[in-house]
Amino acid sequence: ERALVFCKDYFHYTSSGYNNTDSNLKKVLSYMIENSAIYNRILKSKIGIDYVTPVTSHEYHALAVEKVIRVDDDTAICSVYYDIEQWTYQVKRTYSGKLQLAFENMDQRWVLSHMLTDTK
């Protein structure tokens, strides 16, 4: 469930352009281990996000957890499949792929430590 909520926030952030960029970025970073490689990569992405044309709507044709691999008590890898249609004013764009997310259990909370693949 946490992986799917993260994906929705992540896709919203990467496509929302200059609308509420800072608050969307904070929301995405809240899932991550602070100062991890993925945290810093997402943080740096704000420079490019400021110039993205805002998406007017998302439609998820598919957004589902494909599998979860429990590495040990404190580490899990979650594979999420997505197929999304976006409208940007009059332009329709569809994309699909998989995100492989690594979660670490820190302080009784599962936090994202790596985004292993991003085929968007």
N, CA, C and O of each residue as an XYZ file, in Angstrom:
480
protein
N       0.838     -1.200      0.000
C       0.000      0.000      0.000
C       0.878      1.257      0.000
O       0.613      2.208     -0.735
N       1.902      1.249      0.815
C       2.799      2.413      0.881
C       3.475      2.655     -0.468
O       3.675      3.802     -0.866
N       3.822      1.585     -1.163
C       4.466      1.712     -2.475
C       3.529      2.376     -3.479
O       3.962      3.226     -4.258
N       2.256      2.002     -3.472
C       1.296      2.573     -4.413
C       1.037      4.047     -4.119
O       0.940      4.859     -5.038
N       0.925      4.389     -2.838
C       0.710      5.790     -2.466
C       1.925      6.621     -2.877
O       1.782      7.733     -3.384
N       3.123      6.072     -2.653
C       4.329      6.772     -3.077
C       4.312      7.006     -4.589
O       4.608      8.108     -5.051
N       3.965      5.967     -5.363
C       3.966      6.088     -6.825
C       3.018      7.190     -7.289
O       3.364      7.979     -8.169
N       1.831      7.246     -6.703
C       0.878      8.291     -7.093
C       1.457      9.678     -6.814
O       1.345     10.581     -7.643
N       2.068      9.838     -5.659
C       2.660     11.134     -5.314
C       3.865     11.449     -6.203
O       4.087     12.598     -6.585
N       4.635     10.411     -6.524
C       5.823     10.586     -7.363
C       5.419     11.009     -8.781
O       5.987     11.951     -9.335
N       4.447     10.318     -9.361
C       4.001     10.674    -10.713
C       3.373     12.072    -10.725
O       3.552     12.834    -11.675
N       2.650     12.388     -9.680
C       2.046     13.719     -9.589
C       3.140     14.787     -9.530
O       3.051     15.813    -10.204
N       4.154     14.542     -8.731
C       5.253     15.497     -8.606
C       5.989     15.684     -9.933
O       6.254     16.813    -10.346
N       6.322     14.559    -10.606
C       7.136     14.656    -11.816
C       6.370     15.244    -12.992
O       6.982     15.595    -14.000
N       5.052     15.362    -12.893
C       4.283     15.874    -14.023
C       3.521     17.158    -13.718
O       2.820     17.677    -14.587
N       3.643     17.673    -12.512
C       2.793     18.803    -12.146
C       3.430     20.157    -12.432
O       2.833     21.200    -12.163
N       4.640     20.137    -12.976
C       5.272     21.386    -13.367
C       5.430     22.352    -12.216
O       5.791     21.953    -11.108
N       5.164     23.610    -12.468
C       5.412     24.637    -11.467
C       4.263     24.795    -10.481
O       4.327     25.653     -9.601
N       3.218     23.990    -10.608
C       2.096     24.075     -9.664
C       2.444     23.343     -8.365
O       2.590     22.120     -8.363
N       2.577     24.079     -7.275
C       2.815     23.484     -5.949
C       4.045     22.576     -5.924
O       4.054     21.558     -5.231
N       5.083     22.945     -6.682
C       6.253     22.071     -6.774
C       6.853     21.773     -5.406
O       7.173     20.622     -5.107
N       7.010     22.801     -4.571
C       7.666     22.602     -3.270
C       6.883     21.662     -2.371
O       7.466     20.776     -1.747
N       5.577     21.842     -2.297
C       4.782     20.972     -1.423
C       4.717     19.551     -1.980
O       4.708     18.588     -1.213
N       4.672     19.412     -3.308
C       4.674     18.071     -3.908
C       6.007     17.374     -3.661
O       6.049     16.173     -3.395
N       7.089     18.134     -3.751
C       8.413     17.569     -3.503
C       8.537     17.108     -2.060
O       9.056     16.022     -1.803
N       8.070     17.918     -1.110
C       8.137     17.538      0.308
C       7.376     16.242      0.552
O       7.816     15.387      1.320
N       6.233     16.106     -0.107
C       5.424     14.904      0.065
C       6.195     13.669     -0.413
O       6.204     12.639      0.260
N       6.839     13.779     -1.576
C       7.604     12.652     -2.121
C       8.794     12.316     -1.221
O       9.060     11.146     -0.948
N       9.507     13.346     -0.761
C      10.689     13.108      0.075
C      10.328     12.483      1.419
O      11.165     11.826      2.037
N       9.094     12.677      1.879
C       8.689     12.142      3.186
C       8.688     10.612      3.220
O       8.677     10.021      4.300
N       8.701      9.967      2.054
C       8.728      8.499      2.006
C      10.142      7.940      2.099
O      10.325      6.728      2.213
N      11.139      8.813      2.052
C      12.507      8.362      1.823
C      13.422      8.545      3.019
O      13.176      9.361      3.908
N      14.492      7.754      3.009
C      15.539      7.920      4.009
C      16.303      9.199      3.663
O      16.835      9.349      2.563
N      16.341     10.101      4.615
C      16.970     11.397      4.375
C      18.437     11.230      4.014
O      19.161     10.448      4.631
N      18.859     11.975      3.007
C      20.245     11.969      2.520
C      20.677     10.663      1.864
O      21.868     10.455      1.630
N      19.717      9.775      1.563
C      20.055      8.592      0.769
C      20.257      9.030     -0.673
O      19.926     10.160     -1.034
N      20.802      8.135     -1.505
C      21.055      8.486     -2.910
C      19.761      8.871     -3.618
O      19.739      9.831     -4.388
N      18.681      8.129     -3.363
C      17.410      8.425     -4.030
C      16.833      9.744     -3.520
O      16.265     10.516     -4.294
N      16.975      9.999     -2.239
C      16.504     11.269     -1.648
C      17.188     12.453     -2.340
O      16.530     13.411     -2.745
N      18.508     12.372     -2.470
C      19.259     13.463     -3.075
C      18.966     13.605     -4.570
O      18.954     14.717     -5.099
N      18.730     12.470     -5.256
C      18.412     12.522     -6.683
C      17.067     13.203     -6.908
O      16.933     14.040     -7.801
N      16.068     12.842     -6.097
C      14.742     13.455     -6.220
C      14.820     14.945     -5.868
O      14.202     15.783     -6.525
N      15.582     15.255     -4.832
C      15.730     16.655     -4.421
C      16.326     17.496     -5.557
O      15.867     18.608     -5.820
N      17.348     16.958     -6.224
C      17.978     17.681     -7.334
C      17.050     17.790     -8.539
O      17.215     18.694     -9.358
N      16.080     16.892     -8.663
C      15.182     16.900     -9.822
C      14.311     18.143     -9.875
O      13.751     18.455    -10.926
N      14.184     18.858     -8.767
C      13.330     20.044     -8.730
C      13.761     21.076     -9.779
O      12.925     21.819    -10.293
N      15.029     21.125    -10.092
C      15.527     22.094    -11.078
C      14.833     21.879    -12.420
O      14.438     22.838    -13.082
N      14.687     20.608    -12.818
C      14.016     20.300    -14.078
C      12.506     20.348    -13.977
O      11.833     20.717    -14.939
N      11.965     19.981    -12.830
C      10.516     19.911    -12.665
C       9.876     21.279    -12.829
O       8.740     21.383    -13.292
N      10.591     22.320    -12.454
C      10.038     23.675    -12.556
C       9.607     24.036    -13.979
O       8.789     24.935    -14.175
N      10.160     23.330    -14.968
C       9.870     23.678    -16.358
C       8.971     22.665    -17.060
O       8.769     22.755    -18.271
N       8.437     21.719    -16.326
C       7.535     20.728    -16.914
C       6.159     21.363    -17.100
O       5.676     22.081    -16.224
N       5.530     21.094    -18.249
C       4.172     21.587    -18.466
C       3.217     20.825    -17.556
O       3.232     19.594    -17.559
N       2.393     21.511    -16.784
C       1.513     20.813    -15.846
C       0.518     19.883    -16.552
O      -0.041     20.212    -17.598
N       0.324     18.738    -15.952
C      -0.653     17.768    -16.448
C      -2.023     18.126    -15.874
O      -2.152     18.394    -14.679
N      -3.035     18.128    -16.723
C      -4.373     18.495    -16.252
C      -5.119     17.307    -15.660
O      -6.026     17.485    -14.847
N      -4.741     16.087    -16.067
C      -5.392     14.915    -15.466
C      -4.535     13.668    -15.638
O      -3.773     13.540    -16.596
N      -4.683     12.754    -14.684
C      -4.061     11.432    -14.734
C      -5.176     10.398    -14.798
O      -6.205     10.542    -14.138
N      -4.972      9.378    -15.580
C      -5.853      8.212    -15.483
C      -4.975      6.977    -15.396
O      -4.167      6.708    -16.286
N      -5.143      6.227    -14.309
C      -4.351      5.027    -14.103
C      -5.091      3.838    -14.710
O      -6.107      3.397    -14.172
N      -4.586      3.322    -15.824
C      -5.163      2.104    -16.386
C      -4.687      0.905    -15.580
O      -5.369     -0.115    -15.485
N      -3.509      1.052    -15.005
C      -2.997      0.015    -14.101
C      -2.009      0.658    -13.153
O      -1.165      1.455    -13.564
N      -2.115      0.316    -11.908
C      -1.136      0.702    -10.895
C      -1.269     -0.344     -9.804
O      -2.191     -0.295     -8.990
N      -0.346     -1.284     -9.793
C      -0.503     -2.422     -8.893
C       0.851     -2.958     -8.459
O       1.841     -2.873     -9.185
N       0.863     -3.508     -7.259
C       2.059     -4.194     -6.765
C       2.140     -5.543     -7.460
O       1.232     -6.367     -7.353
N       3.236     -5.758     -8.172
C       3.419     -7.016     -8.897
C       3.922     -8.109     -7.958
O       3.429     -9.236     -7.968
N       4.918     -7.747     -7.146
C       5.410     -8.711     -6.150
C       6.188     -7.975     -5.069
O       6.700     -6.876     -5.277
N       6.258     -8.611     -3.922
C       7.035     -8.093     -2.801
C       7.997     -9.186     -2.364
O       7.589    -10.315     -2.091
N       9.252     -8.846     -2.301
C      10.266     -9.791     -1.838
C      10.762     -9.303     -0.487
O      11.308     -8.207     -0.369
N      10.565    -10.125      0.520
C      11.040     -9.773      1.866
C      12.469    -10.281      1.996
O      12.699    -11.485      2.112
N      13.416     -9.370      1.976
C      14.826     -9.755      2.038
C      15.173    -10.237      3.445
O      15.772    -11.299      3.622
N      14.792     -9.449      4.429
C      14.929     -9.837      5.836
C      13.906     -9.024      6.623
O      13.038     -8.378      6.037
N      14.007     -9.057      7.944
C      13.017     -8.355      8.763
C      12.994     -6.851      8.519
O      11.990     -6.190      8.783
N      14.089     -6.315      8.019
C      14.194     -4.865      7.888
C      14.300     -4.371      6.449
O      14.454     -3.171      6.222
N      14.221     -5.270      5.481
C      14.362     -4.867      4.082
C      13.356     -5.596      3.200
O      13.178     -6.809      3.316
N      12.706     -4.851      2.326
C      11.773     -5.453      1.367
C      11.922     -4.758      0.028
O      12.178     -3.555     -0.029
N      11.764     -5.509     -1.041
C      11.783     -4.947     -2.391
C      10.399     -5.147     -2.998
O       9.858     -6.253     -3.006
N       9.845     -4.059     -3.503
C       8.488     -4.073     -4.030
C       8.521     -3.669     -5.501
O       9.069     -2.624     -5.852
N       7.938     -4.495     -6.353
C       7.864     -4.184     -7.774
C       6.460     -3.675     -8.098
O       5.469     -4.357     -7.840
N       6.385     -2.477     -8.662
C       5.097     -1.848     -8.977
C       4.988     -1.679    -10.488
O       5.884     -1.128    -11.127
N       3.884     -2.159    -11.051
C       3.612     -1.986    -12.480
C       2.671     -0.808    -12.676
O       1.710     -0.644    -11.925
N       2.944      0.006    -13.679
C       2.052      1.139    -13.928
C       1.782      1.310    -15.426
O       2.628      1.018    -16.270
N       0.603      1.783    -15.714
C       0.185      2.133    -17.074
C      -0.699      3.372    -16.914
O      -1.825      3.279    -16.424
N      -0.189      4.515    -17.325
C      -0.823      5.786    -17.005
C      -1.090      6.595    -18.269
O      -0.277      6.641    -19.193
N      -2.240      7.220    -18.275
C      -2.582      8.143    -19.353
C      -2.642      9.544    -18.758
O      -3.282      9.769    -17.731
N      -1.968     10.479    -19.414
C      -1.957     11.853    -18.935
C      -2.484     12.785    -20.024
O      -2.273     12.569    -21.217
N      -3.172     13.820    -19.573
C      -3.601     14.876    -20.486
C      -2.891     16.157    -20.101
O      -2.933     16.579    -18.945
N      -2.240     16.772    -21.073
C      -1.611     18.064    -20.877
C      -2.287     19.020    -21.848
O      -1.958     19.055    -23.034
N      -3.218     19.779    -21.341
C      -4.045     20.621    -22.208
C      -4.695     19.730    -23.276
O      -5.572     18.938    -22.931
N      -4.312     19.821    -24.546
C      -4.947     19.016    -25.589
C      -4.136     17.769    -25.962
O      -4.521     17.026    -26.865
N      -3.042     17.547    -25.284
C      -2.141     16.454    -25.660
C      -2.307     15.260    -24.722
O      -2.265     15.407    -23.500
N      -2.497     14.075    -25.311
C      -2.596     12.854    -24.508
C      -1.263     12.107    -24.582
O      -0.664     11.982    -25.650
N      -0.823     11.623    -23.448
C       0.436     10.871    -23.377
C       0.212      9.637    -22.516
O      -0.378      9.726    -21.439
N       0.673      8.503    -22.981
C       0.559      7.290    -22.165
C       1.965      6.719    -21.961
O       2.820      6.798    -22.842
N       2.174      6.156    -20.801
C       3.433      5.470    -20.548
C       3.217      4.364    -19.532
O       2.306      4.416    -18.706
N       4.075      3.368    -19.618
C       3.947      2.230    -18.704
C       5.338      1.705    -18.378
O       6.313      2.010    -19.065
N       5.407      0.927    -17.339
C       6.686      0.364    -16.940
C       6.607     -0.194    -15.535
O       5.524     -0.431    -15.000
N       7.778     -0.398    -14.947
C       7.853     -0.935    -13.591
C       8.791     -0.084    -12.761
O       9.815      0.401    -13.242
N       8.424      0.084    -11.526
C       9.318      0.681    -10.536
C       9.667     -0.406     -9.529
O       8.781     -1.073     -8.995
N      10.942     -0.579     -9.274
C      11.356     -1.487     -8.204
C      11.849     -0.635     -7.048
O      12.825      0.106     -7.163
N      11.156     -0.759     -5.951
C      11.414      0.096     -4.800
C      11.947     -0.743     -3.638
O      11.398     -1.798     -3.321
N      13.006     -0.270     -3.016
C      13.549     -0.944     -1.839
C      13.144     -0.158     -0.600
O      13.378      1.048     -0.509
N      12.540     -0.850      0.345
C      12.102     -0.225      1.592
C      12.894     -0.780      2.764
O      13.186     -1.974      2.834
N      13.233      0.111      3.677
C      13.916     -0.271      4.913
C      12.996      0.053      6.088
O      12.330      1.088      6.100
N      12.969     -0.822      7.054
C      12.144     -0.614      8.243
C      12.970      0.171      9.269
O      13.881     -0.369      9.897
N      12.638      1.438      9.422
C      13.358      2.283     10.369
C      12.373      2.874     11.358
O      11.386      3.500     10.970
N      12.646      2.673     12.632
C      11.777      3.216     13.687
C      10.317      2.828     13.466
O       9.422      3.669     13.551
N      10.087      1.544     13.181
C       8.732      1.011     12.984
C       8.024      1.638     11.780
O       6.794      1.657     11.720
N       8.792      2.143     10.836
C       8.207      2.775      9.646
C       9.002      2.352      8.415
O      10.231      2.429      8.400
N       8.290      1.906      7.386
C       8.961      1.492      6.150
C       9.270      2.726      5.306
O       8.376      3.483      4.928
N      10.565      2.908      5.021
C      11.029      4.093      4.328
C      11.781      3.672      3.063
O      12.520      2.688      3.061
N      11.576      4.434      1.995
C      12.191      4.113      0.709
C      13.683      4.428      0.725
O      14.087      5.543      1.055
N      14.503      3.430      0.364
C      15.952      3.650      0.349
C      16.525      3.658     -1.074
O      17.555      4.285     -1.318
N      15.871      2.972     -2.008
C      16.344      2.955     -3.384
C      15.165      2.852     -4.351
O      14.160      2.202     -4.062
N      15.307      3.496     -5.487
C      14.396      3.240     -6.595
C      15.277      2.542     -7.631
O      16.079      3.181     -8.312
N      15.116      1.229     -7.739
C      16.086      0.441     -8.485
C      15.917      0.573     -9.996
O      16.901      0.594    -10.735
N      14.674      0.660    -10.448
C      14.445      0.865    -11.879
C      13.333      1.863    -12.063
O      12.390      1.923    -11.274
N      13.452      2.633    -13.097
C      12.400      3.585    -13.441
C      12.335      3.620    -14.965
O      13.153      4.269    -15.617
N      11.363      2.921    -15.517
C      11.300      2.774    -16.971
C      10.334      3.755    -17.606
O       9.934      3.581    -18.757
N       9.957      4.785    -16.864
C       8.986      5.764    -17.367
C       9.478      6.406    -18.665
O       8.791      7.255    -19.233
